[in-house]
Amino acid sequence: MGLFSFLTKKGDKIQDFKSRGAVIIDVRSKEEFRGGHIKNAKNMPLPGLSSKLAEIKKLDKPVIFCCASGMRSGQATAMMKSQGIECMNGGGWMSLQRHWS
């Protein structure tokens, strides 16, 4: 395994999720989201995300969470995985955008 093999695996997982119609949920604040985001991403800020559980489950699709650096999206991923949502931490939105395009 190479030093950056984790990037390939993450990229493969992103492509798998994308091929199955994944939804990107950006957990940054509304102000951060307005400053730039991935096209068609949904903005659901981390504070209050737990109240969106029913809405996320209703999507019935895998979810990729993103934020600025991967910290908040990591928290969102852990929270939603514990609720049975198929999801992953996409990390920072700018990095994820390179894999998504």
Salt bridges, closest charged atoms under 4 A:
ASP16 OD2 - ARG20 NH2 3.21
ASP26 OD2 - ARG28 NH2 2.77
GLU31 OE2 - ARG34 NH2 3.76
GLU32 OE1 - ARG72 NH1 2.81
GLU55 OE1 - LYS52 NZ 3.93
GLU86 OE2 - ARG20 NH2 2.65
